[in-house]
Amino acid sequence: MGQHYPENDPYPLEDQVKNLADDELLDFWEEAQFIEGGPSENAWNALPASLDYERIILQELMLRSCMRGVGPR
């Protein structure tokens, strides 16, 4: 698997997850959990704020679920 170096990437992770389909976003979350050693509190607390994958992914999923509730009028 690749590594993400935010200091070398002009395209922020928040913008990258917006371009993923729902199943790709969930796959990314699962891979991030696996890489960090499983879904534990300590694994996510050890990450720098710029690599807070879980927070970014959950925010995107919440936004998408809100947008699905808003239909054409």
PDB file with one MODEL, atoms N, CA, C and O in Angstrom:
MODEL        1
ATOM      1  N   MET A   1       0.832  -1.183   0.000  1.00  0.00           N
ATOM      2  CA  MET A   1       0.000   0.000   0.000  1.00  0.00           C
ATOM      3  C   MET A   1       0.874   1.244   0.000  1.00  0.00           C
ATOM      4  O   MET A   1       2.016   1.229   0.461  1.00  0.00           O
ATOM      5  N   GLY A   2       0.308   2.315  -0.528  1.00  0.00           N
ATOM      6  CA  GLY A   2       1.040   3.563  -0.583  1.00  0.00           C
ATOM      7  C   GLY A   2       0.988   4.299   0.735  1.00  0.00           C
ATOM      8  O   GLY A   2       0.303   3.892   1.674  1.00  0.00           O
ATOM      9  N   GLN A   3       1.724   5.388   0.785  1.00  0.00           N
ATOM     10  CA  GLN A   3       1.724   6.237   1.968  1.00  0.00           C
ATOM     11  C   GLN A   3       1.296   7.632   1.552  1.00  0.00           C
ATOM     12  O   GLN A   3       1.516   8.058   0.418  1.00  0.00           O
ATOM     13  N   HIS A   4       0.692   8.321   2.476  1.00  0.00           N
ATOM     14  CA  HIS A   4       0.209   9.675   2.215  1.00  0.00           C
ATOM     15  C   HIS A   4       1.135  10.656   2.917  1.00  0.00           C
ATOM     16  O   HIS A   4       1.314  10.589   4.133  1.00  0.00           O
ATOM     17  N   TYR A   5       1.719  11.562   2.154  1.00  0.00           N
ATOM     18  CA  TYR A   5       2.575  12.602   2.703  1.00  0.00           C
ATOM     19  C   TYR A   5       1.913  13.950   2.440  1.00  0.00           C
ATOM     20  O   TYR A   5       2.113  14.540   1.379  1.00  0.00           O
ATOM     21  N   PRO A   6       1.122  14.443   3.400  1.00  0.00           N
ATOM     22  CA  PRO A   6       0.344  15.659   3.167  1.00  0.00           C
ATOM     23  C   PRO A   6       1.199  16.872   2.817  1.00  0.00           C
ATOM     24  O   PRO A   6       0.743  17.754   2.090  1.00  0.00           O
ATOM     25  N   GLU A   7       2.428  16.933   3.322  1.00  0.00           N
ATOM     26  CA  GLU A   7       3.261  18.095   3.034  1.00  0.00           C
ATOM     27  C   GLU A   7       3.693  18.141   1.571  1.00  0.00           C
ATOM     28  O   GLU A   7       4.085  19.201   1.084  1.00  0.00           O
ATOM     29  N   ASN A   8       3.630  17.005   0.853  1.00  0.00           N
ATOM     30  CA  ASN A   8       4.010  16.954  -0.554  1.00  0.00           C
ATOM     31  C   ASN A   8       2.798  16.955  -1.478  1.00  0.00           C
ATOM     32  O   ASN A   8       2.953  16.888  -2.698  1.00  0.00           O
ATOM     33  N   ASP A   9       1.617  17.028  -0.926  1.00  0.00           N
ATOM     34  CA  ASP A   9       0.396  16.892  -1.713  1.00  0.00           C
ATOM     35  C   ASP A   9      -0.399  18.198  -1.696  1.00  0.00           C
ATOM     36  O   ASP A   9      -0.916  18.599  -0.653  1.00  0.00           O
ATOM     37  N   PRO A  10      -0.498  18.861  -2.854  1.00  0.00           N
ATOM     38  CA  PRO A  10      -1.247  20.110  -2.874  1.00  0.00           C
ATOM     39  C   PRO A  10      -2.762  19.903  -2.818  1.00  0.00           C
ATOM     40  O   PRO A  10      -3.512  20.870  -2.687  1.00  0.00           O
ATOM     41  N   TYR A  11      -3.212  18.666  -2.916  1.00  0.00           N
ATOM     42  CA  TYR A  11      -4.632  18.326  -2.939  1.00  0.00           C
ATOM     43  C   TYR A  11      -4.988  17.711  -1.588  1.00  0.00           C
ATOM     44  O   TYR A  11      -4.656  16.548  -1.357  1.00  0.00           O
ATOM     45  N   PRO A  12      -5.655  18.443  -0.676  1.00  0.00           N
ATOM     46  CA  PRO A  12      -5.913  17.969   0.691  1.00  0.00           C
ATOM     47  C   PRO A  12      -6.740  16.673   0.727  1.00  0.00           C
ATOM     48  O   PRO A  12      -7.546  16.405  -0.165  1.00  0.00           O
ATOM     49  N   LEU A  13      -6.522  15.899   1.761  1.00  0.00           N
ATOM     50  CA  LEU A  13      -7.238  14.639   1.932  1.00  0.00           C
ATOM     51  C   LEU A  13      -8.746  14.862   1.953  1.00  0.00           C
ATOM     52  O   LEU A  13      -9.499  14.040   1.430  1.00  0.00           O
ATOM     53  N   GLU A  14      -9.195  15.960   2.551  1.00  0.00           N
ATOM     54  CA  GLU A  14     -10.628  16.263   2.596  1.00  0.00           C
ATOM     55  C   GLU A  14     -11.217  16.339   1.191  1.00  0.00           C
ATOM     56  O   GLU A  14     -12.334  15.878   0.953  1.00  0.00           O
ATOM     57  N   ASP A  15     -10.458  16.926   0.260  1.00  0.00           N
ATOM     58  CA  ASP A  15     -10.932  17.029  -1.122  1.00  0.00           C
ATOM     59  C   ASP A  15     -10.844  15.694  -1.844  1.00  0.00           C
ATOM     60  O   ASP A  15     -11.679  15.393  -2.697  1.00  0.00           O
ATOM     61  N   GLN A  16      -9.844  14.896  -1.512  1.00  0.00           N
ATOM     62  CA  GLN A  16      -9.681  13.600  -2.157  1.00  0.00           C
ATOM     63  C   GLN A  16     -10.832  12.658  -1.825  1.00  0.00           C
ATOM     64  O   GLN A  16     -11.309  11.944  -2.707  1.00  0.00           O
ATOM     65  N   VAL A  17     -11.289  12.638  -0.568  1.00  0.00           N
ATOM     66  CA  VAL A  17     -12.367  11.721  -0.195  1.00  0.00           C
ATOM     67  C   VAL A  17     -13.687  12.120  -0.834  1.00  0.00           C
ATOM     68  O   VAL A  17     -14.564  11.273  -1.010  1.00  0.00           O
ATOM     69  N   LYS A  18     -13.848  13.389  -1.183  1.00  0.00           N
ATOM     70  CA  LYS A  18     -15.079  13.828  -1.846  1.00  0.00           C
ATOM     71  C   LYS A  18     -15.231  13.193  -3.220  1.00  0.00           C
ATOM     72  O   LYS A  18     -16.349  13.057  -3.717  1.00  0.00           O
ATOM     73  N   ASN A  19     -14.132  12.805  -3.835  1.00  0.00           N
ATOM     74  CA  ASN A  19     -14.162  12.220  -5.169  1.00  0.00           C
ATOM     75  C   ASN A  19     -14.328  10.705  -5.161  1.00  0.00           C
ATOM     76  O   ASN A  19     -14.407  10.087  -6.222  1.00  0.00           O
ATOM     77  N   LEU A  20     -14.379  10.106  -3.989  1.00  0.00           N
ATOM     78  CA  LEU A  20     -14.542   8.653  -3.890  1.00  0.00           C
ATOM     79  C   LEU A  20     -16.018   8.283  -3.863  1.00  0.00           C
ATOM     80  O   LEU A  20     -16.835   8.993  -3.277  1.00  0.00           O
ATOM     81  N   ALA A  21     -16.351   7.174  -4.498  1.00  0.00           N
ATOM     82  CA  ALA A  21     -17.706   6.626  -4.388  1.00  0.00           C
ATOM     83  C   ALA A  21     -17.884   6.088  -2.969  1.00  0.00           C
ATOM     84  O   ALA A  21     -16.899   5.876  -2.260  1.00  0.00           O
ATOM     85  N   ASP A  22     -19.121   5.868  -2.553  1.00  0.00           N
ATOM     86  CA  ASP A  22     -19.392   5.391  -1.195  1.00  0.00           C
ATOM     87  C   ASP A  22     -18.624   4.119  -0.871  1.00  0.00           C
ATOM     88  O   ASP A  22     -18.016   4.020   0.194  1.00  0.00           O
ATOM     89  N   ASP A  23     -18.643   3.140  -1.781  1.00  0.00           N
ATOM     90  CA  ASP A  23     -17.949   1.885  -1.503  1.00  0.00           C
ATOM     91  C   ASP A  23     -16.438   2.089  -1.444  1.00  0.00           C
ATOM     92  O   ASP A  23     -15.759   1.422  -0.662  1.00  0.00           O
ATOM     93  N   GLU A  24     -15.902   2.998  -2.255  1.00  0.00           N
ATOM     94  CA  GLU A  24     -14.468   3.293  -2.204  1.00  0.00           C
ATOM     95  C   GLU A  24     -14.106   3.995  -0.901  1.00  0.00           C
ATOM     96  O   GLU A  24     -13.044   3.745  -0.331  1.00  0.00           O
ATOM     97  N   LEU A  25     -14.976   4.862  -0.436  1.00  0.00           N
ATOM     98  CA  LEU A  25     -14.737   5.575   0.821  1.00  0.00           C
ATOM     99  C   LEU A  25     -14.730   4.596   1.993  1.00  0.00           C
ATOM    100  O   LEU A  25     -13.882   4.691   2.881  1.00  0.00           O
ATOM    101  N   LEU A  26     -15.664   3.665   1.997  1.00  0.00           N
ATOM    102  CA  LEU A  26     -15.693   2.665   3.063  1.00  0.00           C
ATOM    103  C   LEU A  26     -14.484   1.732   2.984  1.00  0.00           C
ATOM    104  O   LEU A  26     -13.956   1.317   4.015  1.00  0.00           O
ATOM    105  N   ASP A  27     -14.044   1.401   1.770  1.00  0.00           N
ATOM    106  CA  ASP A  27     -12.825   0.592   1.612  1.00  0.00           C
ATOM    107  C   ASP A  27     -11.615   1.339   2.155  1.00  0.00           C
ATOM    108  O   ASP A  27     -10.759   0.746   2.811  1.00  0.00           O
ATOM    109  N   PHE A  28     -11.540   2.636   1.884  1.00  0.00           N
ATOM    110  CA  PHE A  28     -10.446   3.457   2.380  1.00  0.00           C
ATOM    111  C   PHE A  28     -10.440   3.474   3.903  1.00  0.00           C
ATOM    112  O   PHE A  28      -9.386   3.353   4.527  1.00  0.00           O
ATOM    113  N   TRP A  29     -11.625   3.627   4.499  1.00  0.00           N
ATOM    114  CA  TRP A  29     -11.726   3.613   5.967  1.00  0.00           C
ATOM    115  C   TRP A  29     -11.243   2.272   6.528  1.00  0.00           C
ATOM    116  O   TRP A  29     -10.491   2.227   7.502  1.00  0.00           O
ATOM    117  N   GLU A  30     -11.690   1.181   5.895  1.00  0.00           N
ATOM    118  CA  GLU A  30     -11.289  -0.148   6.349  1.00  0.00           C
ATOM    119  C   GLU A  30      -9.774  -0.339   6.244  1.00  0.00           C
ATOM    120  O   GLU A  30      -9.151  -0.887   7.153  1.00  0.00           O
ATOM    121  N   GLU A  31      -9.194   0.106   5.153  1.00  0.00           N
ATOM    122  CA  GLU A  31      -7.743  -0.016   4.985  1.00  0.00           C
ATOM    123  C   GLU A  31      -6.997   0.822   6.009  1.00  0.00           C
ATOM    124  O   GLU A  31      -5.974   0.389   6.538  1.00  0.00           O
ATOM    125  N   ALA A  32      -7.503   2.023   6.294  1.00  0.00           N
ATOM    126  CA  ALA A  32      -6.872   2.881   7.298  1.00  0.00           C
ATOM    127  C   ALA A  32      -6.929   2.219   8.667  1.00  0.00           C
ATOM    128  O   ALA A  32      -5.970   2.301   9.436  1.00  0.00           O
ATOM    129  N   GLN A  33      -8.054   1.559   8.981  1.00  0.00           N
ATOM    130  CA  GLN A  33      -8.174   0.839  10.250  1.00  0.00           C
ATOM    131  C   GLN A  33      -7.157  -0.297  10.317  1.00  0.00           C
ATOM    132  O   GLN A  33      -6.517  -0.505  11.348  1.00  0.00           O
ATOM    133  N   PHE A  34      -7.011  -1.019   9.229  1.00  0.00           N
ATOM    134  CA  PHE A  34      -6.083  -2.152   9.177  1.00  0.00           C
ATOM    135  C   PHE A  34      -4.642  -1.676   9.323  1.00  0.00           C
ATOM    136  O   PHE A  34      -3.863  -2.269  10.069  1.00  0.00           O
ATOM    137  N   ILE A  35      -4.289  -0.619   8.620  1.00  0.00           N
ATOM    138  CA  ILE A  35      -2.923  -0.088   8.660  1.00  0.00           C
ATOM    139  C   ILE A  35      -2.569   0.381  10.061  1.00  0.00           C
ATOM    140  O   ILE A  35      -1.446   0.177  10.519  1.00  0.00           O
ATOM    141  N   GLU A  36      -3.500   0.997  10.730  1.00  0.00           N
ATOM    142  CA  GLU A  36      -3.238   1.541  12.058  1.00  0.00           C
ATOM    143  C   GLU A  36      -3.341   0.487  13.156  1.00  0.00           C
ATOM    144  O   GLU A  36      -3.205   0.818  14.333  1.00  0.00           O
ATOM    145  N   GLY A  37      -3.575  -0.762  12.800  1.00  0.00           N
ATOM    146  CA  GLY A  37      -3.582  -1.819  13.792  1.00  0.00           C
ATOM    147  C   GLY A  37      -4.944  -2.129  14.361  1.00  0.00           C
ATOM    148  O   GLY A  37      -5.040  -2.732  15.429  1.00  0.00           O
ATOM    149  N   GLY A  38      -5.986  -1.737  13.687  1.00  0.00           N
ATOM    150  CA  GLY A  38      -7.327  -2.054  14.156  1.00  0.00           C
ATOM    151  C   GLY A  38      -8.007  -0.853  14.743  1.00  0.00           C
ATOM    152  O   GLY A  38      -7.371   0.158  15.042  1.00  0.00           O
ATOM    153  N   PRO A  39      -9.314  -0.968  14.908  1.00  0.00           N
ATOM    154  CA  PRO A  39     -10.087   0.171  15.417  1.00  0.00           C
ATOM    155  C   PRO A  39      -9.957   0.325  16.924  1.00  0.00           C
ATOM    156  O   PRO A  39     -10.798  -0.162  17.681  1.00  0.00           O
ATOM    157  N   SER A  40      -8.910   0.997  17.353  1.00  0.00           N
ATOM    158  CA  SER A  40      -8.748   1.254  18.777  1.00  0.00           C
ATOM    159  C   SER A  40      -8.567   2.753  18.991  1.00  0.00           C
ATOM    160  O   SER A  40      -8.131   3.469  18.090  1.00  0.00           O
ATOM    161  N   GLU A  41      -8.896   3.208  20.157  1.00  0.00           N
ATOM    162  CA  GLU A  41      -8.768   4.629  20.459  1.00  0.00           C
ATOM    163  C   GLU A  41      -7.321   5.094  20.361  1.00  0.00           C
ATOM    164  O   GLU A  41      -7.053   6.175  19.837  1.00  0.00           O
ATOM    165  N   ASN A  42      -6.398   4.298  20.854  1.00  0.00           N
ATOM    166  CA  ASN A  42      -4.997   4.700  20.888  1.00  0.00           C
ATOM    167  C   ASN A  42      -4.404   4.854  19.501  1.00  0.00           C
ATOM    168  O   ASN A  42      -3.557   5.722  19.287  1.00  0.00           O
ATOM    169  N   ALA A  43      -4.833   4.025  18.552  1.00  0.00           N
ATOM    170  CA  ALA A  43      -4.290   4.116  17.195  1.00  0.00           C
ATOM    171  C   ALA A  43      -4.617   5.468  16.588  1.00  0.00           C
ATOM    172  O   ALA A  43      -3.754   6.085  15.964  1.00  0.00           O
ATOM    173  N   TRP A  44      -5.860   5.949  16.759  1.00  0.00           N
ATOM    174  CA  TRP A  44      -6.235   7.224  16.151  1.00  0.00           C
ATOM    175  C   TRP A  44      -5.667   8.397  16.932  1.00  0.00           C
ATOM    176  O   TRP A  44      -5.370   9.437  16.344  1.00  0.00           O
ATOM    177  N   ASN A  45      -5.512   8.258  18.225  1.00  0.00           N
ATOM    178  CA  ASN A  45      -4.950   9.352  19.004  1.00  0.00           C
ATOM    179  C   ASN A  45      -3.472   9.552  18.700  1.00  0.00           C
ATOM    180  O   ASN A  45      -2.937  10.638  18.923  1.00  0.00           O
ATOM    181  N   ALA A  46      -2.806   8.515  18.192  1.00  0.00           N
ATOM    182  CA  ALA A  46      -1.385   8.612  17.882  1.00  0.00           C
ATOM    183  C   ALA A  46      -1.140   9.342  16.568  1.00  0.00           C
ATOM    184  O   ALA A  46      -0.012   9.761  16.307  1.00  0.00           O
ATOM    185  N   LEU A  47      -2.154   9.504  15.742  1.00  0.00           N
ATOM    186  CA  LEU A  47      -1.993  10.163  14.447  1.00  0.00           C
ATOM    187  C   LEU A  47      -1.933  11.670  14.618  1.00  0.00           C
ATOM    188  O   LEU A  47      -2.626  12.231  15.467  1.00  0.00           O
ATOM    189  N   PRO A  48      -1.104  12.327  13.813  1.00  0.00           N
ATOM    190  CA  PRO A  48      -1.140  13.790  13.817  1.00  0.00           C
ATOM    191  C   PRO A  48      -2.494  14.281  13.317  1.00  0.00           C
ATOM    192  O   PRO A  48      -3.195  13.558  12.608  1.00  0.00           O
ATOM    193  N   ALA A  49      -2.859  15.487  13.679  1.00  0.00           N
ATOM    194  CA  ALA A  49      -4.168  16.030  13.294  1.00  0.00           C
ATOM    195  C   ALA A  49      -4.343  16.051  11.780  1.00  0.00           C
ATOM    196  O   ALA A  49      -5.463  15.891  11.296  1.00  0.00           O
ATOM    197  N   SER A  50      -3.276  16.241  11.026  1.00  0.00           N
ATOM    198  CA  SER A  50      -3.385  16.310   9.572  1.00  0.00           C
ATOM    199  C   SER A  50      -3.694  14.955   8.951  1.00  0.00           C
ATOM    200  O   SER A  50      -4.078  14.880   7.784  1.00  0.00           O
ATOM    201  N   LEU A  51      -3.531  13.901   9.712  1.00  0.00           N
ATOM    202  CA  LEU A  51      -3.802  12.564   9.196  1.00  0.00           C
ATOM    203  C   LEU A  51      -4.972  11.912   9.918  1.00  0.00           C
ATOM    204  O   LEU A  51      -5.015  10.690  10.061  1.00  0.00           O
ATOM    205  N   ASP A  52      -5.905  12.709  10.366  1.00  0.00           N
ATOM    206  CA  ASP A  52      -7.045  12.189  11.110  1.00  0.00           C
ATOM    207  C   ASP A  52      -8.062  11.620  10.119  1.00  0.00           C
ATOM    208  O   ASP A  52      -9.125  12.196   9.886  1.00  0.00           O
ATOM    209  N   TYR A  53      -7.700  10.468   9.545  1.00  0.00           N
ATOM    210  CA  TYR A  53      -8.505   9.842   8.504  1.00  0.00           C
ATOM    211  C   TYR A  53      -9.935   9.578   8.951  1.00  0.00           C
ATOM    212  O   TYR A  53     -10.886   9.869   8.225  1.00  0.00           O
ATOM    213  N   GLU A  54     -10.077   9.036  10.127  1.00  0.00           N
ATOM    214  CA  GLU A  54     -11.412   8.652  10.588  1.00  0.00           C
ATOM    215  C   GLU A  54     -12.349   9.851  10.642  1.00  0.00           C
ATOM    216  O   GLU A  54     -13.493   9.769  10.194  1.00  0.00           O
ATOM    217  N   ARG A  55     -11.875  10.948  11.182  1.00  0.00           N
ATOM    218  CA  ARG A  55     -12.697  12.160  11.282  1.00  0.00           C
ATOM    219  C   ARG A  55     -13.099  12.655   9.893  1.00  0.00           C
ATOM    220  O   ARG A  55     -14.256  13.007   9.667  1.00  0.00           O
ATOM    221  N   ILE A  56     -12.163  12.681   8.988  1.00  0.00           N
ATOM    222  CA  ILE A  56     -12.432  13.161   7.632  1.00  0.00           C
ATOM    223  C   ILE A  56     -13.434  12.258   6.929  1.00  0.00           C
ATOM    224  O   ILE A  56     -14.365  12.742   6.286  1.00  0.00           O
ATOM    225  N   ILE A  57     -13.248  10.953   7.049  1.00  0.00           N
ATOM    226  CA  ILE A  57     -14.148  10.006   6.396  1.00  0.00           C
ATOM    227  C   ILE A  57     -15.545  10.094   6.985  1.00  0.00           C
ATOM    228  O   ILE A  57     -16.526  10.116   6.242  1.00  0.00           O
ATOM    229  N   LEU A  58     -15.652  10.146   8.303  1.00  0.00           N
ATOM    230  CA  LEU A  58     -16.966  10.236   8.942  1.00  0.00           C
ATOM    231  C   LEU A  58     -17.682  11.531   8.587  1.00  0.00           C
ATOM    232  O   LEU A  58     -18.896  11.527   8.381  1.00  0.00           O
ATOM    233  N   GLN A  59     -16.954  12.633   8.512  1.00  0.00           N
ATOM    234  CA  GLN A  59     -17.578  13.894   8.112  1.00  0.00           C
ATOM    235  C   GLN A  59     -18.132  13.805   6.694  1.00  0.00           C
ATOM    236  O   GLN A  59     -19.228  14.295   6.421  1.00  0.00           O
ATOM    237  N   GLU A  60     -17.382  13.185   5.798  1.00  0.00           N
ATOM    238  CA  GLU A  60     -17.845  13.044   4.419  1.00  0.00           C
ATOM    239  C   GLU A  60     -19.073  12.145   4.347  1.00  0.00           C
ATOM    240  O   GLU A  60     -20.011  12.439   3.606  1.00  0.00           O
ATOM    241  N   LEU A  61     -19.079  11.054   5.105  1.00  0.00           N
ATOM    242  CA  LEU A  61     -20.239  10.159   5.107  1.00  0.00           C
ATOM    243  C   LEU A  61     -21.472  10.853   5.677  1.00  0.00           C
ATOM    244  O   LEU A  61     -22.577  10.668   5.166  1.00  0.00           O
ATOM    245  N   MET A  62     -21.293  11.651   6.732  1.00  0.00           N
ATOM    246  CA  MET A  62     -22.424  12.381   7.303  1.00  0.00           C
ATOM    247  C   MET A  62     -22.969  13.407   6.313  1.00  0.00           C
ATOM    248  O   MET A  62     -24.183  13.554   6.170  1.00  0.00           O
ATOM    249  N   LEU A  63     -22.082  14.105   5.639  1.00  0.00           N
ATOM    250  CA  LEU A  63     -22.517  15.074   4.638  1.00  0.00           C
ATOM    251  C   LEU A  63     -23.308  14.387   3.526  1.00  0.00           C
ATOM    252  O   LEU A  63     -24.347  14.889   3.097  1.00  0.00           O
ATOM    253  N   ARG A  64     -22.817  13.248   3.065  1.00  0.00           N
ATOM    254  CA  ARG A  64     -23.510  12.521   2.007  1.00  0.00           C
ATOM    255  C   ARG A  64     -24.872  12.033   2.466  1.00  0.00           C
ATOM    256  O   ARG A  64     -25.830  12.066   1.694  1.00  0.00           O
ATOM    257  N   SER A  65     -24.975  11.584   3.706  1.00  0.00           N
ATOM    258  CA  SER A  65     -26.271  11.105   4.183  1.00  0.00           C
ATOM    259  C   SER A  65     -27.256  12.264   4.311  1.00  0.00           C
ATOM    260  O   SER A  65     -28.448  12.082   4.064  1.00  0.00           O
ATOM    261  N   CYS A  66     -26.785  13.442   4.688  1.00  0.00           N
ATOM    262  CA  CYS A  66     -27.672  14.611   4.748  1.00  0.00           C
ATOM    263  C   CYS A  66     -28.124  15.026   3.364  1.00  0.00           C
ATOM    264  O   CYS A  66     -29.279  15.406   3.171  1.00  0.00           O
ATOM    265  N   MET A  67     -27.222  14.956   2.400  1.00  0.00           N
ATOM    266  CA  MET A  67     -27.551  15.353   1.025  1.00  0.00           C
ATOM    267  C   MET A  67     -28.553  14.395   0.395  1.00  0.00           C
ATOM    268  O   MET A  67     -29.345  14.807  -0.452  1.00  0.00           O
ATOM    269  N   ARG A  68     -28.534  13.134   0.788  1.00  0.00           N
ATOM    270  CA  ARG A  68     -29.502  12.174   0.251  1.00  0.00           C
ATOM    271  C   ARG A  68     -30.904  12.494   0.733  1.00  0.00           C
ATOM    272  O   ARG A  68     -31.883  12.220   0.037  1.00  0.00           O
ATOM    273  N   GLY A  69     -31.005  13.073   1.924  1.00  0.00           N
ATOM    274  CA  GLY A  69     -32.306  13.422   2.474  1.00  0.00           C
ATOM    275  C   GLY A  69     -32.919  14.644   1.812  1.00  0.00           C
ATOM    276  O   GLY A  69     -34.119  14.889   1.935  1.00  0.00           O
ATOM    277  N   VAL A  70     -32.096  15.408   1.113  1.00  0.00           N
ATOM    278  CA  VAL A  70     -32.569  16.615   0.437  1.00  0.00           C
ATOM    279  C   VAL A  70     -32.803  16.252  -1.026  1.00  0.00           C
ATOM    280  O   VAL A  70     -31.868  15.996  -1.784  1.00  0.00           O
ATOM    281  N   GLY A  71     -34.069  16.239  -1.390  1.00  0.00           N
ATOM    282  CA  GLY A  71     -34.415  15.884  -2.767  1.00  0.00           C
ATOM    283  C   GLY A  71     -34.911  17.083  -3.541  1.00  0.00           C
ATOM    284  O   GLY A  71     -35.084  18.159  -2.969  1.00  0.00           O
ATOM    285  N   PRO A  72     -35.138  16.922  -4.812  1.00  0.00           N
ATOM    286  CA  PRO A  72     -35.677  18.026  -5.610  1.00  0.00           C
ATOM    287  C   PRO A  72     -37.087  18.362  -5.161  1.00  0.00           C
ATOM    288  O   PRO A  72     -37.865  17.478  -4.804  1.00  0.00           O
ATOM    289  N   ARG A  73     -37.401  19.617  -5.183  1.00  0.00           N
ATOM    290  CA  ARG A  73     -38.737  20.061  -4.734  1.00  0.00           C
ATOM    291  C   ARG A  73     -39.541  20.559  -5.868  1.00  0.00           C
ATOM    292  O   ARG A  73     -40.685  20.972  -5.680  1.00  0.00           O
TER     293      ARG A  73
ENDMDL
END
